[in-house]
Each structure stands twice: as C-alpha cells, then as structure tokens.
Amino acid sequence: MSGDRSTGRGVALAAGLLVILAADPDAGAAHTATPQGCEEAKRDGGWCEAAGVGYVAGVEIRSRPLFEALDAHGHDIVPEYVTCETCKKAIRTDGFCPGHLMGYVKGKAYLSPLTYQIARARRIDPATLTCPECRRHAQGIGWCEKDQVGIAGHLAIADRQAFSEFQKAYETLLAAIEVSARCETCAAAMVADGYCPTHRLKYKDGKPAPAS
C-alpha cells in the first residue's frame, strides 16, 4: 500500500476504495467509572458529548482524534471500487487484509484489527454473566478457560486466536491512550500503523518503526 496515514480514514482512500461515511456518527487503562449520561456511549462504542469522552471496547478515550482514528463503527464501501484482490476476498468472507490493515464485516470496512474484531464479536450484558471469572473480565479483559470465551466489557469472542489478536490490539489502544496526553497524532498513528508528521515517526504494530 502506498502512502502513510495518521488517521483511519486515510487508509480507505489509499486502498483504492470509494468510502461513504456511515450516517451514524457514533462510532483506559482498564474500565473506569462511567460518567453520568455516558452509559449508552460506553455500551455501543460511541462518543459522549456530555463528558467529552469516547468508548471503544468499553475503554474510556478522552482524545477525540484518537477516538475518530479508531473508526469504531466502520465505513460503508462500494465493492466495485476495490482493486486489492485480498480485500475483494475479505469482503466476501468477512475477512481481513493484512496488507491494508483493513477488515470487512457485513459489507463494512474496519480500519484496524481492533475494530474489525469488535465488529465480529458477540455483544453481551455483563450484568447477566454468572461466571465469576467472566464477570471480572467484563471490568477489563481476559480469557475464561472454563467457558472458553474471551470477554472485554460488553464484548465476547469465542475463538481463541481471534481473541489473542483482539487482546494485542487492545493493549496497543491502552498504550495509545497514554501517548495521547503528549501527542494525539502519535496516538492515532499507533492504532492505525500511521505516521506522525509532528515527530516524524512511522508506527508499526503500535511501536515506532525503524527509519527506512
């Protein structure tokens, strides 16, 4: 793929897609207390205007650029404009294109491994969980050997490999949240394998990549 990206939206264009923004604008450390009025945003992965915070996988994000770079709810696409053969196959199979760092679920494009796995995950109500370990993981993230399921907030992933990939991306998000206090552009680049022009840093897998 040619060109760097500092936000998720840039990738869609670089991949040769005609991307149409979805009508729905919604897109810590582990999970923190939810500010009043933000319960729906936390559950659905949206932005809470009342408190100026967003949520992805139940994690609180105070950086609006980082939240928008994650693009939690994906983009509609026009398949006819997709030129990458791997992407074409991924659209048909709800798969992932590692070359473009883009996954597809039910005809939508997701611009990071994290949001791709979120789109594939099963939504749950943590209040209905009866397993103590699963309830504990719903306050953060973890795998329950007894029930053979990974839990993070309101999300459940039954496939162990998919959960491992999700957990890696989740840890990158936590690191990006810390970085966002110093540089929001770096934070956005971390979750999108992008570039920060301010610090002239290219990121790969959440870490600065060696200069080419």
Secondary structure, DSSP 8 states (H G I E B T S, - for coil): --S--SSHHHHHHHTT--EE--S------S-----TT-HHHHHHT-EETTTTEEEETTEEE--HHHHHHH-TT-EEE-GGG---HHHHHHHHHT-EETTTTEEEETTEEESSHHHHHHHHSEE--GGG---HHHHHHTTS-EEETTTTEEEETTEEE--HHHHHHHHHHHHHHHHHHHHHTT-HHHHHHHHHT-EETTTTEEEETTEE----
